[in-house]
Amino acid sequence: MTSETQVPRTPNTPRIHKNVRARTPKSVLRKTILTYDVDDSYVEEEDTTYLFDETATSAISEDEDEVFEEDIDEKDFDLDDTEVEIESEEITTKTENIESENQESIKEEKPEVSEFRKFLIKHEIPRKILHCSIGFITLVMFGLGVPQQQFVAPSMALFVIILINDIIRFRDPELNKKIVARWWFIIRDNEVNSYNGTLWYLAGVIILFLLAPRDILFMGILLLSWADTAASTIGRQFGKYTPQIVPGKSVAGTLACFLVGSSCCYLVYGYFIPNFENQPGYIMWTPERSVLDLHTYALLSGVIASVSEFVDIFNIDDNFIIPVVGGGLLYGLVKLCEV
């Protein structure tokens, strides 16, 4: 007797041995243990001897699905990282392009300034030339005998024009930039968003035109035009070699102002007044009507010019302080020393 179990056999049915487990598919989802011919009419579902482990197959399928999903997830992460890197590179490129465009636009708005122009701006040469020229024009008008009242209307008209111009440019930043760029030789950096110093200059001169005697008027203008310019120029160049009296005021600048102020007094009273006719009442100081001689008066004029440089009233521009305070002190000195 053999140990085989007798099972009804069909054609081509394989022999089943006892205690032998049916093969479980491992590498293929479904794989039968049967072999049959192509023309055979065998139906797998009707075979009671066929054993199929669905749990193993499902487990393998789930494992393979999980591995497949993990592969997809890793690929997705890799793609996401690549996309982020590409997007960051694109953003960086766009940012660099925008910055370069902004720099180019800034260069277009601010053209390169020549070294010569920088030199002119640093030392305020155009502004100082304008200041000094007003002193020469004053002497010419003095020599021609032009009445000072004729200067009042033109000075007021110019004052109003500059004032309106400043008000308009303050309201329009773009227009302000254009005006500042056009009048760079007159407008200082601290006057870009504040009133032009020429307004203070004209305001002080107009007061002298209206109130001061003729000689005091021209002395006040010359102190502003020449003495103040000398103090600024010498102070900038040589002030670092001398002590500072107050912040922004050096001994070098003060001495220059004193010397030029005294020289202006000699020029006006020693040359112009004796050589040009003046109507009675135009001239306030004369040696005959004062206890001061010309030399003493000239020295005191230099002192007054220097003192005017130090006066600070509510931070008002010195273009207004010097002619008004200087002219007022000269008037008081002459009046005090009358005989």
Secondary structure, DSSP 8 states (H G I E B T S, - for coil): --S-------TT-----TT------SSSS---S----TT----GGG-TT----HHHHHHHHHHHHHHHHHHHHHHHHHHHHHHHHHHHHHHHHHHHHHHHHHHHHHHHHS----HHHHHHHHTTHHHHHHHHHHHHHHHHHHHHT--GGGGHHHHHHHHHHHHHHHHHHHH-HHHHHHHHHHTTTT--GGGTTS--HHHHHHHHHHHHHHHS-HHHHHHHHHIIIIIHHHHHHHHHHHGGGS-EEETTEEHHHHHHHHHHHHHHHHHIIIIIHHHS---TTS----GGGBS--HHHHHHHHHHHHHHHHH--STT--HHHHHHHHHHHHHHHHHHHTB-
